[in-house]
Each structure stands twice: as C-alpha cells, then as structure tokens.
Amino acid sequence: QVRLVESGGGSVQTGGSLRLSCATSVPSGDRFGDYNMGWFRQKPEKDREGLAVISQLGASTAYADSVQGRFTISRANAKNTLYLEMNSLSPEDSAVYYCAAARAGTYATLEKLRETDFTYWGQGTQVTVSS
C-alpha cells in the first residue's frame, strides 16, 4: 500500500514562504521513482485544485497558472520525499494541501492536473496565509 504523509504546513503572513514535504512509503518491490507525483489544494466549499506535477525522475514538471512562478515542485527519490516550495504567498493560497501519487498512466496525461488521474492521497496539511 502506498502511504503519503504531508508536513510543513502552518501559518504565514502575506509575502512569506513555506516548504511542504510529502514522505512516501511504497509497497515492497516498488520504488518511489516508479510514481509520478502531484500537489493539490482544497479551499473550503471548493473543489480540489491541481497545482503541480512532477515526473518519476523529476525531469519534467508542470504547474497551474495560479501558482506558476511562485511554487516549485521537486522530489528526492533517494529519500522517498516530494516537496513543494511556496513563495510570495497570499491569503488566496490558504487551503488544505495534499500530495498525490500516480502509478499508472503517462506523465503527459497527468499534466492536466486532474484529481481523478491520481490514485493515492495524503491526509493533507493546512496552510493559512494572513494579510
């Protein structure tokens, strides 16, 4: 079973930065590098929004327009960990942030940042940005 655990959320003021981490464990016989990974967020009473995706070896990334240029997705396969560096935060970025993993499918499809293309999800970490 794939297990994803996010950390690094918290409260920050407008213009501040946070770095989220997603520690991942995968079934015996699998490697973390077998999975394409993504970050999503969900605001109260809103649908989950895809933010960024990264390919299995980290060579390719894609971002939603809302975070392009401010957020950076990365991964450390040797540490089984996914990251999201968030800069220039505003109150509109306040949400629960989730990491997600996709074992099947092609990376090109995942660039559409659709929730349904990801199979495994963490429990989420809250990010609150105050003005």
N, CA, C and O atoms as CSV, one atom per row, in Angstrom:
chain,resi,resn,atom,element,x,y,z
A,1,GLN,N,N,0.838,-1.192,0.000
A,1,GLN,CA,C,0.000,0.000,0.000
A,1,GLN,C,C,0.878,1.248,0.000
A,1,GLN,O,O,1.883,1.311,0.708
A,2,VAL,N,N,0.496,2.224,-0.786
A,2,VAL,CA,C,1.212,3.498,-0.819
A,2,VAL,C,C,0.697,4.387,0.306
A,2,VAL,O,O,-0.511,4.537,0.490
A,3,ARG,N,N,1.622,4.973,1.053
A,3,ARG,CA,C,1.242,5.871,2.150
A,3,ARG,C,C,1.955,7.200,1.959
A,3,ARG,O,O,3.168,7.253,1.756
A,4,LEU,N,N,1.172,8.270,2.028
A,4,LEU,CA,C,1.684,9.615,1.822
A,4,LEU,C,C,1.391,10.439,3.070
A,4,LEU,O,O,0.260,10.453,3.555
A,5,VAL,N,N,2.400,11.120,3.587
A,5,VAL,CA,C,2.219,11.937,4.784
A,5,VAL,C,C,2.804,13.318,4.545
A,5,VAL,O,O,4.017,13.480,4.414
A,6,GLU,N,N,1.919,14.317,4.490
A,6,GLU,CA,C,2.359,15.688,4.281
A,6,GLU,C,C,2.793,16.338,5.602
A,6,GLU,O,O,2.321,15.978,6.680
A,7,SER,N,N,3.687,17.284,5.481
A,7,SER,CA,C,4.110,18.081,6.633
A,7,SER,C,C,4.598,19.435,6.130
A,7,SER,O,O,4.808,19.626,4.932
A,8,GLY,N,N,4.774,20.360,7.050
A,8,GLY,CA,C,5.313,21.664,6.688
A,8,GLY,C,C,4.292,22.774,6.590
A,8,GLY,O,O,4.651,23.936,6.398
A,9,GLY,N,N,3.025,22.431,6.721
A,9,GLY,CA,C,2.011,23.474,6.691
A,9,GLY,C,C,2.071,24.327,7.943
A,9,GLY,O,O,2.775,24.005,8.900
A,10,GLY,N,N,1.321,25.419,7.923
A,10,GLY,CA,C,1.287,26.301,9.080
A,10,GLY,C,C,0.738,27.652,8.701
A,10,GLY,O,O,0.081,27.810,7.672
A,11,SER,N,N,1.015,28.622,9.544
A,11,SER,CA,C,0.532,29.982,9.325
A,11,SER,C,C,1.688,30.883,8.925
A,11,SER,O,O,2.785,30.791,9.476
A,12,VAL,N,N,1.429,31.749,7.966
A,12,VAL,CA,C,2.457,32.659,7.473
A,12,VAL,C,C,1.773,33.950,7.043
A,12,VAL,O,O,0.582,33.952,6.729
A,13,GLN,N,N,2.513,35.031,7.029
A,13,GLN,CA,C,1.961,36.304,6.580
A,13,GLN,C,C,2.104,36.452,5.073
A,13,GLN,O,O,2.912,35.777,4.436
A,14,THR,N,N,1.306,37.345,4.526
A,14,THR,CA,C,1.363,37.635,3.095
A,14,THR,C,C,2.800,37.946,2.672
A,14,THR,O,O,3.515,38.703,3.328
A,15,GLY,N,N,3.191,37.342,1.565
A,15,GLY,CA,C,4.541,37.521,1.059
A,15,GLY,C,C,5.535,36.509,1.574
A,15,GLY,O,O,6.672,36.451,1.107
A,16,GLY,N,N,5.112,35.715,2.530
A,16,GLY,CA,C,6.002,34.736,3.125
A,16,GLY,C,C,6.138,33.472,2.295
A,16,GLY,O,O,5.571,33.347,1.209
A,17,SER,N,N,6.903,32.544,2.839
A,17,SER,CA,C,7.194,31.296,2.144
A,17,SER,C,C,6.995,30.106,3.075
A,17,SER,O,O,7.125,30.218,4.293
A,18,LEU,N,N,6.681,28.977,2.478
A,18,LEU,CA,C,6.610,27.714,3.201
A,18,LEU,C,C,7.132,26.611,2.284
A,18,LEU,O,O,7.073,26.717,1.059
A,19,ARG,N,N,7.639,25.560,2.900
A,19,ARG,CA,C,8.056,24.390,2.140
A,19,ARG,C,C,7.316,23.176,2.687
A,19,ARG,O,O,7.478,22.795,3.846
A,20,LEU,N,N,6.505,22.584,1.828
A,20,LEU,CA,C,5.778,21.382,2.206
A,20,LEU,C,C,6.585,20.151,1.811
A,20,LEU,O,O,7.296,20.145,0.806
A,21,SER,N,N,6.458,19.123,2.618
A,21,SER,CA,C,7.084,17.839,2.312
A,21,SER,C,C,6.024,16.753,2.295
A,21,SER,O,O,4.985,16.870,2.945
A,22,CYS,N,N,6.294,15.705,1.549
A,22,CYS,CA,C,5.389,14.556,1.482
A,22,CYS,C,C,6.253,13.304,1.570
A,22,CYS,O,O,6.880,12.901,0.589
A,23,ALA,N,N,6.282,12.702,2.736
A,23,ALA,CA,C,7.030,11.474,2.931
A,23,ALA,C,C,6.204,10.306,2.411
A,23,ALA,O,O,5.029,10.166,2.747
A,24,THR,N,N,6.820,9.482,1.600
A,24,THR,CA,C,6.076,8.435,0.900
A,24,THR,C,C,6.659,7.059,1.196
A,24,THR,O,O,7.876,6.879,1.184
A,25,SER,N,N,5.805,6.113,1.455
A,25,SER,CA,C,6.215,4.716,1.527
A,25,SER,C,C,5.456,3.948,0.456
A,25,SER,O,O,4.271,4.189,0.223
A,26,VAL,N,N,6.148,3.025,-0.187
A,26,VAL,CA,C,5.564,2.278,-1.294
A,26,VAL,C,C,5.663,0.784,-1.009
A,26,VAL,O,O,6.451,0.364,-0.161
A,27,PRO,N,N,4.878,-0.010,-1.704
A,27,PRO,CA,C,4.906,-1.462,-1.457
A,27,PRO,C,C,6.268,-2.072,-1.781
A,27,PRO,O,O,7.023,-1.549,-2.600
A,28,SER,N,N,6.556,-3.166,-1.132
A,28,SER,CA,C,7.777,-3.897,-1.405
A,28,SER,C,C,7.822,-4.265,-2.882
A,28,SER,O,O,6.845,-4.760,-3.444
A,29,GLY,N,N,8.955,-4.018,-3.492
A,29,GLY,CA,C,9.096,-4.293,-4.910
A,29,GLY,C,C,8.926,-3.060,-5.768
A,29,GLY,O,O,9.363,-3.038,-6.919
A,30,ASP,N,N,8.293,-2.030,-5.222
A,30,ASP,CA,C,8.157,-0.756,-5.912
A,30,ASP,C,C,9.255,0.197,-5.455
A,30,ASP,O,O,9.902,-0.006,-4.428
A,31,ARG,N,N,9.436,1.225,-6.239
A,31,ARG,CA,C,10.315,2.313,-5.849
A,31,ARG,C,C,9.527,3.612,-5.918
A,31,ARG,O,O,8.590,3.742,-6.706
A,32,PHE,N,N,9.912,4.565,-5.089
A,32,PHE,CA,C,9.279,5.879,-5.132
A,32,PHE,C,C,9.377,6.451,-6.540
A,32,PHE,O,O,8.447,7.108,-7.010
A,33,GLY,N,N,10.487,6.208,-7.209
A,33,GLY,CA,C,10.696,6.703,-8.561
A,33,GLY,C,C,9.801,6.065,-9.606
A,33,GLY,O,O,9.832,6.469,-10.768
A,34,ASP,N,N,9.007,5.083,-9.224
A,34,ASP,CA,C,8.044,4.491,-10.151
A,34,ASP,C,C,6.787,5.344,-10.279
A,34,ASP,O,O,5.965,5.111,-11.165
A,35,TYR,N,N,6.636,6.324,-9.405
A,35,TYR,CA,C,5.409,7.099,-9.305
A,35,TYR,C,C,5.601,8.533,-9.776
A,35,TYR,O,O,6.553,9.209,-9.386
A,36,ASN,N,N,4.683,8.983,-10.618
A,36,ASN,CA,C,4.551,10.409,-10.873
A,36,ASN,C,C,3.813,11.015,-9.675
A,36,ASN,O,O,2.922,10.388,-9.102
A,37,MET,N,N,4.194,12.236,-9.307
A,37,MET,CA,C,3.663,12.824,-8.078
A,37,MET,C,C,3.063,14.196,-8.343
A,37,MET,O,O,3.452,14.889,-9.283
A,38,GLY,N,N,2.117,14.574,-7.506
A,38,GLY,CA,C,1.498,15.887,-7.677
A,38,GLY,C,C,1.111,16.518,-6.354
A,38,GLY,O,O,1.056,15.864,-5.313
A,39,TRP,N,N,0.845,17.817,-6.434
A,39,TRP,CA,C,0.319,18.570,-5.294
A,39,TRP,C,C,-1.024,19.176,-5.694
A,39,TRP,O,O,-1.195,19.683,-6.802
A,40,PHE,N,N,-1.946,19.110,-4.781
A,40,PHE,CA,C,-3.267,19.694,-4.945
A,40,PHE,C,C,-3.591,20.511,-3.697
A,40,PHE,O,O,-2.907,20.408,-2.679
A,41,ARG,N,N,-4.626,21.311,-3.788
A,41,ARG,CA,C,-5.109,22.011,-2.610
A,41,ARG,C,C,-6.633,22.114,-2.681
A,41,ARG,O,O,-7.239,22.030,-3.750
A,42,GLN,N,N,-7.221,22.299,-1.510
A,42,GLN,CA,C,-8.676,22.439,-1.449
A,42,GLN,C,C,-9.041,23.529,-0.454
A,42,GLN,O,O,-8.671,23.480,0.719
A,43,LYS,N,N,-9.770,24.505,-0.952
A,43,LYS,CA,C,-10.288,25.574,-0.117
A,43,LYS,C,C,-11.683,25.193,0.345
A,43,LYS,O,O,-12.344,24.369,-0.286
A,44,PRO,N,N,-12.145,25.797,1.460
A,44,PRO,CA,C,-13.474,25.440,1.977
A,44,PRO,C,C,-14.558,25.589,0.918
A,44,PRO,O,O,-14.653,26.615,0.244
A,45,GLU,N,N,-15.362,24.563,0.787
A,45,GLU,CA,C,-16.501,24.543,-0.125
A,45,GLU,C,C,-16.091,24.692,-1.591
A,45,GLU,O,O,-16.888,25.117,-2.427
A,46,LYS,N,N,-14.855,24.341,-1.889
A,46,LYS,CA,C,-14.370,24.383,-3.269
A,46,LYS,C,C,-13.887,22.995,-3.668
A,46,LYS,O,O,-13.562,22.169,-2.815
A,47,ASP,N,N,-13.843,22.750,-4.971
A,47,ASP,CA,C,-13.270,21.503,-5.472
A,47,ASP,C,C,-11.757,21.504,-5.264
A,47,ASP,O,O,-11.130,22.555,-5.132
A,48,ARG,N,N,-11.194,20.306,-5.238
A,48,ARG,CA,C,-9.753,20.192,-5.127
A,48,ARG,C,C,-9.100,20.709,-6.411
A,48,ARG,O,O,-9.539,20.392,-7.517
A,49,GLU,N,N,-8.054,21.503,-6.247
A,49,GLU,CA,C,-7.376,22.166,-7.368
A,49,GLU,C,C,-5.986,21.589,-7.573
A,49,GLU,O,O,-5.193,21.518,-6.633
A,50,GLY,N,N,-5.689,21.177,-8.794
A,50,GLY,CA,C,-4.360,20.685,-9.108
A,50,GLY,C,C,-3.376,21.833,-9.211
A,50,GLY,O,O,-3.661,22.843,-9.854
A,51,LEU,N,N,-2.215,21.685,-8.580
A,51,LEU,CA,C,-1.222,22.759,-8.558
A,51,LEU,C,C,0.025,22.440,-9.370
A,51,LEU,O,O,0.499,23.275,-10.140
A,52,ALA,N,N,0.551,21.245,-9.200
A,52,ALA,CA,C,1.826,20.919,-9.839
A,52,ALA,C,C,1.972,19.413,-9.935
A,52,ALA,O,O,1.414,18.660,-9.137
A,53,VAL,N,N,2.727,18.999,-10.922
A,53,VAL,CA,C,3.015,17.582,-11.118
A,53,VAL,C,C,4.483,17.447,-11.483
A,53,VAL,O,O,5.070,18.338,-12.096
A,54,ILE,N,N,5.072,16.310,-11.094
A,54,ILE,CA,C,6.470,16.046,-11.414
A,54,ILE,C,C,6.596,14.607,-11.876
A,54,ILE,O,O,5.955,13.711,-11.327
A,55,SER,N,N,7.416,14.392,-12.877
A,55,SER,CA,C,7.578,13.059,-13.441
A,55,SER,C,C,8.404,12.174,-12.511
A,55,SER,O,O,8.952,12.633,-11.509
A,56,GLN,N,N,8.477,10.908,-12.868
A,56,GLN,CA,C,9.059,9.895,-11.984
A,56,GLN,C,C,10.491,10.213,-11.556
A,56,GLN,O,O,10.849,10.008,-10.396
A,57,LEU,N,N,11.293,10.702,-12.462
A,57,LEU,CA,C,12.690,11.002,-12.141
A,57,LEU,C,C,12.927,12.496,-11.942
A,57,LEU,O,O,14.062,12.934,-11.757
A,58,GLY,N,N,11.855,13.265,-11.983
A,58,GLY,CA,C,11.969,14.686,-11.726
A,58,GLY,C,C,12.376,15.529,-12.907
A,58,GLY,O,O,12.621,16.727,-12.758
A,59,ALA,N,N,12.454,14.931,-14.078
A,59,ALA,CA,C,12.937,15.670,-15.246
A,59,ALA,C,C,11.901,16.637,-15.794
A,59,ALA,O,O,12.254,17.632,-16.427
A,60,SER,N,N,10.624,16.352,-15.557
A,60,SER,CA,C,9.550,17.183,-16.102
A,60,SER,C,C,8.621,17.644,-14.998
A,60,SER,O,O,8.308,16.897,-14.071
A,61,THR,N,N,8.185,18.888,-15.113
A,61,THR,CA,C,7.223,19.453,-14.168
A,61,THR,C,C,6.202,20.287,-14.920
A,61,THR,O,O,6.448,20.744,-16.037
A,62,ALA,N,N,5.073,20.473,-14.301
A,62,ALA,CA,C,4.039,21.336,-14.869
A,62,ALA,C,C,3.288,21.990,-13.712
A,62,ALA,O,O,3.186,21.426,-12.623
A,63,TYR,N,N,2.763,23.195,-13.969
A,63,TYR,CA,C,2.121,23.974,-12.917
A,63,TYR,C,C,0.805,24.561,-13.388
A,63,TYR,O,O,0.603,24.825,-14.573
A,64,ALA,N,N,-0.078,24.756,-12.432
A,64,ALA,CA,C,-1.290,25.514,-12.704
A,64,ALA,C,C,-0.927,26.988,-12.852
A,64,ALA,O,O,0.046,27.456,-12.261
A,65,ASP,N,N,-1.700,27.705,-13.631
A,65,ASP,CA,C,-1.434,29.137,-13.839
A,65,ASP,C,C,-1.421,29.896,-12.520
A,65,ASP,O,O,-0.678,30.865,-12.361
A,66,SER,N,N,-2.243,29.456,-11.576
A,66,SER,CA,C,-2.393,30.174,-10.313
A,66,SER,C,C,-1.124,30.162,-9.457
A,66,SER,O,O,-0.962,30.999,-8.569
A,67,VAL,N,N,-0.220,29.205,-9.727
A,67,VAL,CA,C,0.991,29.118,-8.904
A,67,VAL,C,C,2.267,29.185,-9.721
A,67,VAL,O,O,3.361,29.201,-9.157
A,68,GLN,N,N,2.146,29.223,-11.031
A,68,GLN,CA,C,3.319,29.285,-11.909
A,68,GLN,C,C,4.201,30.462,-11.518
A,68,GLN,O,O,3.719,31.585,-11.374
A,69,GLY,N,N,5.487,30.205,-11.347
A,69,GLY,CA,C,6.424,31.254,-10.995
A,69,GLY,C,C,6.557,31.510,-9.510
A,69,GLY,O,O,7.493,32.184,-9.080
A,70,ARG,N,N,5.628,30.977,-8.710
A,70,ARG,CA,C,5.693,31.172,-7.250
A,70,ARG,C,C,5.971,29.863,-6.519
A,70,ARG,O,O,6.637,29.861,-5.484
A,71,PHE,N,N,5.470,28.760,-7.044
A,71,PHE,CA,C,5.627,27.451,-6.411
A,71,PHE,C,C,6.592,26.604,-7.232
A,71,PHE,O,O,6.658,26.718,-8.456
A,72,THR,N,N,7.341,25.750,-6.530
A,72,THR,CA,C,8.259,24.839,-7.200
A,72,THR,C,C,8.092,23.439,-6.618
A,72,THR,O,O,8.226,23.235,-5.411
A,73,ILE,N,N,7.800,22.487,-7.485
A,73,ILE,CA,C,7.694,21.091,-7.078
A,73,ILE,C,C,9.034,20.405,-7.324
A,73,ILE,O,O,9.693,20.659,-8.333
A,74,SER,N,N,9.427,19.547,-6.410
A,74,SER,CA,C,10.670,18.802,-6.580
A,74,SER,C,C,10.543,17.489,-5.806
A,74,SER,O,O,9.608,17.293,-5.030
A,75,ARG,N,N,11.489,16.616,-6.035
A,75,ARG,CA,C,11.464,15.324,-5.354
A,75,ARG,C,C,12.881,14.847,-5.092
A,75,ARG,O,O,13.816,15.167,-5.826
A,76,ALA,N,N,13.010,14.070,-4.024
A,76,ALA,CA,C,14.278,13.425,-3.694
A,76,ALA,C,C,13.997,11.931,-3.639
A,76,ALA,O,O,13.558,11.411,-2.614
A,77,ASN,N,N,14.247,11.260,-4.727
A,77,ASN,CA,C,13.884,9.845,-4.803
A,77,ASN,C,C,14.645,8.987,-3.795
A,77,ASN,O,O,14.126,7.981,-3.312
A,78,ALA,N,N,15.865,9.385,-3.484
A,78,ALA,CA,C,16.637,8.625,-2.508
A,78,ALA,C,C,16.032,8.729,-1.110
A,78,ALA,O,O,16.286,7.883,-0.253
A,79,LYS,N,N,15.233,9.767,-0.887
A,79,LYS,CA,C,14.603,9.981,0.417
A,79,LYS,C,C,13.114,9.674,0.396
A,79,LYS,O,O,12.430,9.844,1.405
A,80,ASN,N,N,12.604,9.219,-0.755
A,80,ASN,CA,C,11.162,8.941,-0.889
A,80,ASN,C,C,10.318,10.155,-0.484
A,80,ASN,O,O,9.299,10.018,0.193
A,81,THR,N,N,10.751,11.320,-0.902
A,81,THR,CA,C,10.087,12.543,-0.453
A,81,THR,C,C,9.807,13.486,-1.614
A,81,THR,O,O,10.637,13.681,-2.502
A,82,LEU,N,N,8.618,14.061,-1.578
A,82,LEU,CA,C,8.172,15.074,-2.525
A,82,LEU,C,C,8.125,16.409,-1.792
A,82,LEU,O,O,7.831,16.457,-0.597
A,83,TYR,N,N,8.416,17.495,-2.509
A,83,TYR,CA,C,8.423,18.818,-1.896
A,83,TYR,C,C,7.578,19.799,-2.716
A,83,TYR,O,O,7.348,19.610,-3.911
A,84,LEU,N,N,7.130,20.844,-2.031
A,84,LEU,CA,C,6.512,21.980,-2.699
A,84,LEU,C,C,7.019,23.238,-2.012
A,84,LEU,O,O,6.665,23.517,-0.867
A,85,GLU,N,N,7.842,23.988,-2.713
A,85,GLU,CA,C,8.348,25.259,-2.223
A,85,GLU,C,C,7.355,26.332,-2.652
A,85,GLU,O,O,7.062,26.475,-3.839
A,86,MET,N,N,6.833,27.092,-1.676
A,86,MET,CA,C,5.813,28.092,-1.972
A,86,MET,C,C,6.318,29.462,-1.557
A,86,MET,O,O,6.656,29.681,-0.394
A,87,ASN,N,N,6.367,30.374,-2.499
A,87,ASN,CA,C,6.842,31.732,-2.251
A,87,ASN,C,C,5.758,32.745,-2.587
A,87,ASN,O,O,4.774,32.425,-3.254
A,88,SER,N,N,5.954,33.969,-2.115
A,88,SER,CA,C,5.015,35.065,-2.388
A,88,SER,C,C,3.582,34.663,-2.077
A,88,SER,O,O,2.675,34.868,-2.885
A,89,LEU,N,N,3.396,34.103,-0.925
A,89,LEU,CA,C,2.076,33.602,-0.545
A,89,LEU,C,C,1.111,34.746,-0.266
A,89,LEU,O,O,1.498,35.803,0.232
A,90,SER,N,N,-0.139,34.513,-0.594
A,90,SER,CA,C,-1.211,35.476,-0.340
A,90,SER,C,C,-2.362,34.746,0.350
A,90,SER,O,O,-2.394,33.515,0.362
A,91,PRO,N,N,-3.301,35.491,0.923
A,91,PRO,CA,C,-4.440,34.826,1.575
A,91,PRO,C,C,-5.203,33.875,0.637
A,91,PRO,O,O,-5.835,32.926,1.100
A,92,GLU,N,N,-5.145,34.126,-0.657
A,92,GLU,CA,C,-5.826,33.256,-1.606
A,92,GLU,C,C,-5.184,31.868,-1.676
A,92,GLU,O,O,-5.777,30.937,-2.220
A,93,ASP,N,N,-3.990,31.729,-1.134
A,93,ASP,CA,C,-3.319,30.424,-1.110
A,93,ASP,C,C,-3.695,29.596,0.115
A,93,ASP,O,O,-3.275,28.446,0.238
A,94,SER,N,N,-4.480,30.170,1.016
A,94,SER,CA,C,-4.901,29.425,2.205
A,94,SER,C,C,-5.782,28.258,1.786
A,94,SER,O,O,-6.768,28.434,1.070
A,95,ALA,N,N,-5.414,27.059,2.242
A,95,ALA,CA,C,-6.131,25.844,1.844
A,95,ALA,C,C,-5.507,24.654,2.560
A,95,ALA,O,O,-4.480,24.781,3.227
A,96,VAL,N,N,-6.135,23.508,2.413
A,96,VAL,CA,C,-5.506,22.249,2.800
A,96,VAL,C,C,-4.758,21.727,1.575
A,96,VAL,O,O,-5.329,21.607,0.491
A,97,TYR,N,N,-3.497,21.425,1.756
A,97,TYR,CA,C,-2.645,20.988,0.667
A,97,TYR,C,C,-2.421,19.471,0.758
A,97,TYR,O,O,-2.132,18.931,1.825
A,98,TYR,N,N,-2.563,18.808,-0.390
A,98,TYR,CA,C,-2.453,17.355,-0.470
A,98,TYR,C,C,-1.380,16.963,-1.474
A,98,TYR,O,O,-1.233,17.600,-2.517
A,99,CYS,N,N,-0.640,15.923,-1.158
A,99,CYS,CA,C,0.200,15.311,-2.170
A,99,CYS,C,C,-0.514,14.066,-2.698
A,99,CYS,O,O,-1.347,13.472,-2.013
A,100,ALA,N,N,-0.177,13.693,-3.908
A,100,ALA,CA,C,-0.842,12.576,-4.562
A,100,ALA,C,C,0.152,11.821,-5.430
A,100,ALA,O,O,1.140,12.382,-5.903
A,101,ALA,N,N,-0.125,10.546,-5.629
A,101,ALA,CA,C,0.763,9.690,-6.402
A,101,ALA,C,C,-0.027,8.956,-7.476
A,101,ALA,O,O,-1.183,8.581,-7.277
A,102,ALA,N,N,0.624,8.761,-8.622
A,102,ALA,CA,C,0.020,8.025,-9.721
A,102,ALA,C,C,1.009,6.960,-10.181
A,102,ALA,O,O,2.120,7.275,-10.607
A,103,ARG,N,N,0.599,5.704,-10.092
A,103,ARG,CA,C,1.460,4.602,-10.522
A,103,ARG,C,C,1.245,4.293,-11.994
A,103,ARG,O,O,2.184,3.950,-12.713
A,104,ALA,N,N,0.031,4.416,-12.423
A,104,ALA,CA,C,-0.306,4.088,-13.810
A,104,ALA,C,C,-0.443,5.372,-14.620
A,104,ALA,O,O,-0.438,6.474,-14.073
A,105,GLY,N,N,-0.562,5.212,-15.894
A,105,GLY,CA,C,-0.791,6.356,-16.764
A,105,GLY,C,C,0.497,7.021,-17.193
A,105,GLY,O,O,1.567,6.728,-16.659
A,106,THR,N,N,0.393,7.904,-18.145
A,106,THR,CA,C,1.551,8.601,-18.646
A,106,THR,C,C,1.658,9.986,-18.042
A,106,THR,O,O,0.659,10.585,-17.643
A,107,TYR,N,N,2.867,10.482,-17.980
A,107,TYR,CA,C,3.101,11.796,-17.382
A,107,TYR,C,C,2.331,12.865,-18.153
A,107,TYR,O,O,1.781,13.784,-17.546
A,108,ALA,N,N,2.284,12.759,-19.470
A,108,ALA,CA,C,1.620,13.785,-20.278
A,108,ALA,C,C,0.165,13.962,-19.860
A,108,ALA,O,O,-0.348,15.081,-19.839
A,109,THR,N,N,-0.484,12.877,-19.534
A,109,THR,CA,C,-1.869,12.954,-19.073
A,109,THR,C,C,-1.946,13.676,-17.734
A,109,THR,O,O,-2.855,14.473,-17.503
A,110,LEU,N,N,-1.010,13.400,-16.870
A,110,LEU,CA,C,-1.037,13.985,-15.533
A,110,LEU,C,C,-0.816,15.490,-15.549
A,110,LEU,O,O,-1.174,16.176,-14.592
A,111,GLU,N,N,-0.235,16.011,-16.621
A,111,GLU,CA,C,-0.035,17.459,-16.713
A,111,GLU,C,C,-1.348,18.225,-16.748
A,111,GLU,O,O,-1.364,19.441,-16.556
A,112,LYS,N,N,-2.427,17.537,-16.988
A,112,LYS,CA,C,-3.744,18.180,-16.945
A,112,LYS,C,C,-4.183,18.450,-15.506
A,112,LYS,O,O,-5.165,19.154,-15.273
A,113,LEU,N,N,-3.456,17.891,-14.550
A,113,LEU,CA,C,-3.687,18.142,-13.116
A,113,LEU,C,C,-5.122,17.824,-12.702
A,113,LEU,O,O,-5.768,18.592,-11.990
A,114,ARG,N,N,-5.592,16.693,-13.158
A,114,ARG,CA,C,-6.933,16.246,-12.788
A,114,ARG,C,C,-6.843,15.314,-11.589
A,114,ARG,O,O,-6.035,14.386,-11.549
A,115,GLU,N,N,-7.678,15.585,-10.640
A,115,GLU,CA,C,-7.700,14.793,-9.412
A,115,GLU,C,C,-7.903,13.306,-9.712
A,115,GLU,O,O,-7.291,12.453,-9.069
A,116,THR,N,N,-8.738,13.005,-10.662
A,116,THR,CA,C,-9.093,11.614,-10.943
A,116,THR,C,C,-7.951,10.801,-11.537
A,116,THR,O,O,-8.035,9.574,-11.583
A,117,ASP,N,N,-6.901,11.444,-11.985
A,117,ASP,CA,C,-5.767,10.711,-12.563
A,117,ASP,C,C,-4.778,10.240,-11.504
A,117,ASP,O,O,-3.836,9.512,-11.818
A,118,PHE,N,N,-4.980,10.644,-10.264
A,118,PHE,CA,C,-4.084,10.248,-9.184
A,118,PHE,C,C,-4.790,9.238,-8.279
A,118,PHE,O,O,-5.972,9.387,-7.969
A,119,THR,N,N,-4.069,8.232,-7.871
A,119,THR,CA,C,-4.672,7.110,-7.146
A,119,THR,C,C,-4.530,7.218,-5.636
A,119,THR,O,O,-5.445,6.874,-4.887
A,120,TYR,N,N,-3.380,7.697,-5.202
A,120,TYR,CA,C,-3.067,7.688,-3.770
A,120,TYR,C,C,-2.956,9.118,-3.255
A,120,TYR,O,O,-2.433,10.004,-3.930
A,121,TRP,N,N,-3.466,9.319,-2.034
A,121,TRP,CA,C,-3.542,10.663,-1.464
A,121,TRP,C,C,-3.083,10.680,-0.017
A,121,TRP,O,O,-3.277,9.719,0.727
A,122,GLY,N,N,-2.469,11.796,0.366
A,122,GLY,CA,C,-2.168,12.007,1.772
A,122,GLY,C,C,-3.367,12.574,2.502
A,122,GLY,O,O,-4.435,12.763,1.921
A,123,GLN,N,N,-3.176,12.842,3.779
A,123,GLN,CA,C,-4.283,13.329,4.609
A,123,GLN,C,C,-4.413,14.845,4.562
A,123,GLN,O,O,-5.416,15.400,5.010
A,124,GLY,N,N,-3.413,15.506,4.028
A,124,GLY,CA,C,-3.460,16.955,3.884
A,124,GLY,C,C,-2.773,17.699,5.016
A,124,GLY,O,O,-2.659,17.201,6.136
A,125,THR,N,N,-2.320,18.899,4.697
A,125,THR,CA,C,-1.724,19.792,5.683
A,125,THR,C,C,-2.264,21.196,5.450
A,125,THR,O,O,-2.335,21.656,4.311
A,126,GLN,N,N,-2.641,21.873,6.520
A,126,GLN,CA,C,-3.276,23.176,6.407
A,126,GLN,C,C,-2.239,24.277,6.225
A,126,GLN,O,O,-1.232,24.331,6.932
A,127,VAL,N,N,-2.508,25.150,5.264
A,127,VAL,CA,C,-1.706,26.353,5.066
A,127,VAL,C,C,-2.636,27.551,5.225
A,127,VAL,O,O,-3.672,27.637,4.566
A,128,THR,N,N,-2.258,28.467,6.099
A,128,THR,CA,C,-3.044,29.669,6.334
A,128,THR,C,C,-2.158,30.885,6.142
A,128,THR,O,O,-1.117,31.019,6.785
A,129,VAL,N,N,-2.582,31.765,5.253
A,129,VAL,CA,C,-1.831,32.987,4.957
A,129,VAL,C,C,-2.662,34.173,5.419
A,129,VAL,O,O,-3.792,34.366,4.970
A,130,SER,N,N,-2.103,34.955,6.309
A,130,SER,CA,C,-2.822,36.110,6.839
A,130,SER,C,C,-2.335,37.391,6.185
A,130,SER,O,O,-1.176,37.516,5.788
A,131,SER,N,N,-3.262,38.342,6.086
A,131,SER,CA,C,-2.909,39.621,5.443
A,131,SER,C,C,-2.316,40.595,6.430
A,131,SER,O,O,-1.965,41.714,6.058
